Amino acid sequence: MEKIGVNIKIPYLCRMDIQPIAHFESPLKSKFGIPRQSGLVEELTGRIVFEKPFRQPEAVRGLESFDYLWLIWEFSEVKERRSKGVEERRSKGVEEERRNLTVRPPRLGGNKRIGVFASRSPFRPNPLGLSCVKIDKVEEDAKLGPVIYVRGADLMDGTPIYDIKPYVTYADAHPEARSGFVDEKQWEPLHVEIPDKLAVRIPAQHLEALKATLAQDPRPAFHDDPERTYGMPYLNIDVRFRVKDGVLTVVDFAGAPEVSSRLVGDDTVEAQQ
């Protein structure tokens, strides 16, 4: 038996060893700036690339008749932070363990705590994410096998995916359902301004996705300093911006890469200082 959480004992036989079946490719290169939920930025494109054992056309047979997918994936960026804190948490006792079962959602300003299982926080006992994404197309690649192109994902580049399931309207859609604290506090998007001299350096397909992503306000919930300049990696560019009175203004693109985007055909991104 193994003790986890608040004096809870779990038999070893209950453990499950799972391996990624695919990984995600996205223009978002870090967790900073990732939309807080899937579906919020449908302009944001990405693709699902299967691992070698699953690169067979049979694995996606019939998928073309669905519009949306469920993705089960890992919050891989919080994994290292989580493992570093294991020993420290073990030494702090039950009260600290109880505290670790609560989180502070950005929607509530980052100050109010709720139970981890009443949230979608990445800091969970098992760091698994669940996202609903729109299928753009499924293409056969000579080297990678079937590749699924999607829209509206909230996954960063390189995220491991453990399972894929089709979205089924009759079972998955509940438009009349209550949504807890989400219903109580509306999220207001920011107005985004990108000067023309900077906008021309991003392909049109990516520019709209960048604007929509920035409109979701990438800053930590407790940050509100109009003089502070933030940086968000997008493609291989560091997008630098400030926020004041509900307006996000991009002030610079840092870096000078030439990036061939696999997500928009033969387009390239040229960012020059």
C-alpha positions as CSV (number, residue, x, y, z in Angstrom):
1,M,0.0,0.0,0.0
2,E,1.1,3.6,-0.7
3,K,0.0,6.7,1.3
4,I,-0.9,9.7,-0.8
5,G,-2.8,13.0,-0.1
6,V,-4.5,13.2,3.3
7,N,-3.9,9.9,4.9
8,I,-5.3,8.0,1.9
9,K,-3.9,4.6,1.2
10,I,-4.0,3.3,-2.4
11,P,-3.1,-0.3,-3.3
12,Y,-0.3,-0.7,-5.8
13,L,-2.6,-2.8,-7.9
14,C,-4.6,0.3,-8.6
15,R,-1.8,2.0,-10.4
16,M,-1.8,2.2,-14.2
17,D,1.3,2.6,-16.4
18,I,0.4,4.6,-19.6
19,Q,2.6,5.9,-22.4
20,P,2.0,8.8,-24.8
21,I,0.3,7.8,-28.1
22,A,1.1,11.2,-29.7
23,H,2.5,14.6,-29.1
24,F,1.2,18.1,-29.9
25,E,2.8,20.7,-32.1
26,S,1.9,24.3,-31.5
27,P,3.1,27.8,-32.1
28,L,3.0,28.3,-28.3
29,K,6.4,27.3,-27.0
30,S,5.9,27.8,-23.3
31,K,3.0,27.5,-20.8
32,F,2.9,31.3,-20.5
33,G,0.2,32.6,-22.9
34,I,-1.6,29.3,-23.4
35,P,-5.4,29.8,-23.4
36,R,-6.8,28.8,-20.1
37,Q,-9.4,26.5,-21.7
38,S,-9.7,24.8,-25.1
39,G,-12.1,26.3,-27.6
40,L,-11.4,29.9,-26.5
41,V,-9.1,30.7,-29.4
42,E,-10.4,28.7,-32.4
43,E,-7.9,30.7,-34.6
44,L,-5.1,28.9,-32.9
45,T,-3.9,25.9,-35.0
46,G,-1.9,22.9,-34.0
47,R,-1.4,19.3,-35.0
48,I,-1.3,15.9,-33.4
49,V,1.6,13.7,-34.4
50,F,1.4,10.0,-33.4
51,E,4.3,8.1,-31.9
52,K,5.8,5.5,-34.1
53,P,3.7,2.4,-32.9
54,F,0.5,4.3,-33.8
55,R,1.4,5.8,-37.2
56,Q,-1.1,3.6,-39.1
57,P,-4.1,4.7,-41.2
58,E,-6.2,2.1,-39.4
59,A,-5.8,4.0,-36.1
60,V,-7.8,7.0,-37.4
61,R,-10.2,5.2,-39.7
62,G,-13.7,6.9,-39.5
63,L,-12.3,10.0,-37.8
64,E,-13.2,12.1,-40.9
65,S,-16.9,11.9,-39.9
66,F,-16.4,13.7,-36.6
67,D,-16.0,17.5,-36.1
68,Y,-14.4,17.5,-32.6
69,L,-12.0,15.4,-30.5
70,W,-11.3,15.0,-26.8
71,L,-7.6,14.9,-25.9
72,I,-6.3,13.5,-22.7
73,W,-2.8,14.8,-22.1
74,E,-0.2,15.7,-19.5
75,F,0.6,19.0,-17.9
76,S,4.2,18.2,-18.6
77,E,5.6,21.6,-17.7
78,V,4.4,21.3,-14.1
79,K,5.7,17.8,-13.7
80,E,9.3,18.9,-12.7
81,R,8.0,21.4,-10.2
82,R,5.6,18.8,-8.8
83,S,8.4,16.2,-8.3
84,K,10.7,18.7,-6.7
85,G,8.1,19.5,-4.0
86,V,7.3,15.9,-3.1
87,E,9.8,15.5,-0.3
88,E,9.1,19.0,1.1
89,R,5.3,18.3,1.3
90,R,5.9,14.9,3.0
91,S,7.6,16.7,5.8
92,K,4.9,19.3,6.4
93,G,2.2,17.0,7.7
94,V,-1.6,16.8,7.2
95,E,-2.4,20.5,7.3
96,E,0.0,21.2,4.4
97,E,-1.4,18.2,2.5
98,R,-4.9,19.6,2.9
99,R,-3.8,23.0,1.6
100,N,-2.3,21.2,-1.5
101,L,-5.8,20.0,-2.3
102,T,-7.0,23.5,-2.9
103,V,-6.0,25.9,-5.8
104,R,-6.5,29.5,-6.7
105,P,-8.2,29.8,-10.2
106,P,-7.3,32.8,-12.3
107,R,-11.0,33.4,-13.0
108,L,-11.3,34.3,-9.3
109,G,-8.4,36.7,-9.3
110,G,-5.8,34.2,-8.1
111,N,-6.7,34.9,-4.4
112,K,-9.7,32.7,-3.5
113,R,-9.1,29.0,-2.9
114,I,-11.4,26.2,-4.1
115,G,-11.0,22.4,-4.1
116,V,-8.7,21.0,-6.8
117,F,-11.4,18.7,-8.0
118,A,-13.7,21.7,-8.4
119,S,-11.2,23.3,-10.8
120,R,-9.2,22.7,-14.0
121,S,-5.9,23.7,-12.4
122,P,-2.8,22.0,-13.8
123,F,-1.6,21.4,-10.2
124,R,-3.4,18.2,-9.5
125,P,-2.6,14.8,-7.9
126,N,-2.4,13.4,-11.4
127,P,-1.4,16.2,-13.8
128,L,-3.8,15.2,-16.6
129,G,-5.5,17.7,-18.9
130,L,-8.8,17.2,-20.9
131,S,-9.4,19.4,-24.0
132,C,-12.0,19.5,-26.7
133,V,-10.6,20.6,-30.1
134,K,-12.0,21.1,-33.5
135,I,-10.7,18.8,-36.3
136,D,-9.4,20.9,-39.2
137,K,-8.2,18.0,-41.4
138,V,-6.5,14.6,-41.2
139,E,-3.6,14.1,-43.7
140,E,-1.3,11.2,-44.4
141,D,2.3,12.1,-44.1
142,A,5.0,10.0,-45.8
143,K,7.1,9.9,-42.6
144,L,4.7,10.6,-39.8
145,G,1.7,8.6,-40.9
146,P,-1.7,10.2,-40.2
147,V,-1.5,13.7,-38.8
148,I,-4.5,15.4,-37.2
149,Y,-4.7,19.2,-37.7
150,V,-6.9,20.9,-35.1
151,R,-8.1,24.3,-33.9
152,G,-8.7,25.8,-30.5
153,A,-6.3,23.7,-28.4
154,D,-4.9,24.8,-25.1
155,L,-1.7,22.7,-25.3
156,M,1.9,23.9,-25.6
157,D,4.3,22.6,-28.2
158,G,5.6,19.1,-27.3
159,T,2.8,18.2,-24.9
160,P,2.4,14.4,-24.6
161,I,-1.1,13.0,-25.5
162,Y,-2.3,9.8,-23.8
163,D,-5.6,9.3,-25.6
164,I,-7.9,10.6,-28.3
165,K,-11.6,10.2,-28.3
166,P,-14.3,11.6,-30.7
167,Y,-16.7,14.2,-29.4
168,V,-20.3,12.8,-29.5
169,T,-23.0,15.5,-29.3
170,Y,-25.8,13.4,-27.8
171,A,-23.6,12.4,-24.8
172,D,-21.1,15.2,-24.5
173,A,-23.2,18.4,-25.0
174,H,-25.0,19.8,-21.9
175,P,-25.7,23.5,-22.7
176,E,-28.1,23.8,-19.8
177,A,-25.5,22.7,-17.2
178,R,-24.3,25.0,-14.3
179,S,-20.6,25.9,-14.3
180,G,-20.0,26.9,-10.7
181,F,-17.8,29.9,-10.1
182,V,-17.4,30.3,-13.9
183,D,-21.0,31.4,-14.1
184,E,-20.5,33.9,-11.3
185,K,-17.6,35.9,-12.7
186,Q,-17.4,36.7,-16.4
187,W,-14.1,36.9,-18.2
188,E,-13.6,40.0,-20.2
189,P,-11.2,39.7,-23.1
190,L,-8.6,42.5,-23.7
191,H,-8.5,44.8,-26.7
192,V,-5.3,44.0,-28.6
193,E,-3.3,46.5,-30.6
194,I,-0.3,45.5,-32.8
195,P,1.4,48.3,-34.7
196,D,1.4,47.8,-38.5
197,K,5.2,47.8,-38.6
198,L,5.2,44.7,-36.3
199,A,2.1,43.0,-37.7
200,V,3.5,42.7,-41.2
201,R,6.2,40.4,-39.8
202,I,3.7,37.7,-39.0
203,P,1.9,35.6,-41.6
204,A,-1.8,36.5,-41.7
205,Q,-2.9,33.0,-40.5
206,H,-0.7,33.4,-37.4
207,L,-1.4,37.0,-36.8
208,E,-5.1,36.5,-36.1
209,A,-4.3,33.6,-33.8
210,L,-1.8,35.7,-31.9
211,K,-4.3,38.5,-31.4
212,A,-6.9,36.1,-30.2
213,T,-4.5,34.5,-27.8
214,L,-3.3,37.8,-26.4
215,A,-6.9,38.9,-25.9
216,Q,-7.3,36.2,-23.3
217,D,-4.7,38.0,-21.1
218,P,-1.7,35.8,-20.6
219,R,-0.6,37.6,-17.4
220,P,-0.9,36.0,-14.0
221,A,-4.2,36.9,-12.5
222,F,-2.7,39.0,-9.7
223,H,-0.6,41.1,-12.1
224,D,-1.8,44.6,-13.0
225,D,1.2,46.8,-13.6
226,P,0.7,49.0,-16.7
227,E,4.5,49.8,-16.8
228,R,5.6,46.2,-16.9
229,T,6.6,44.6,-20.2
230,Y,5.8,40.9,-20.5
231,G,7.2,38.4,-23.0
232,M,5.3,35.6,-24.6
233,P,7.0,33.0,-26.9
234,Y,5.0,32.5,-30.1
235,L,6.5,30.5,-32.9
236,N,10.2,31.4,-32.2
237,I,9.5,35.0,-31.5
238,D,9.3,36.7,-28.1
239,V,6.2,38.8,-28.3
240,R,6.6,41.8,-25.8
241,F,3.6,43.7,-24.6
242,R,2.0,45.9,-22.0
243,V,-1.5,46.1,-20.6
244,K,-3.3,49.3,-19.4
245,D,-7.0,49.9,-18.9
246,G,-8.1,46.8,-20.7
247,V,-5.9,47.4,-23.8
248,L,-2.9,45.1,-24.6
249,T,-0.3,46.8,-26.8
250,V,2.5,44.8,-28.4
251,V,5.6,46.9,-28.2
252,D,8.2,44.6,-29.9
253,F,9.0,41.2,-31.4
254,A,12.4,40.1,-30.1
255,G,14.6,37.6,-31.9
256,A,15.5,37.1,-35.5
257,P,14.6,33.6,-36.6
258,E,13.3,32.3,-39.9
259,V,10.8,29.7,-38.9
260,S,9.1,27.4,-41.4
261,S,5.7,26.7,-39.9
262,R,4.4,23.2,-40.3
263,L,1.0,24.5,-39.3
264,V,0.4,26.8,-42.3
265,G,1.8,25.0,-45.3
266,D,4.8,26.8,-46.9
267,D,4.4,30.1,-45.1
268,T,7.5,31.4,-43.2
269,V,7.9,33.8,-40.4
270,E,10.6,36.3,-40.5
271,A,11.2,38.3,-37.4
272,Q,14.0,40.9,-37.5
273,Q,15.1,43.2,-34.8
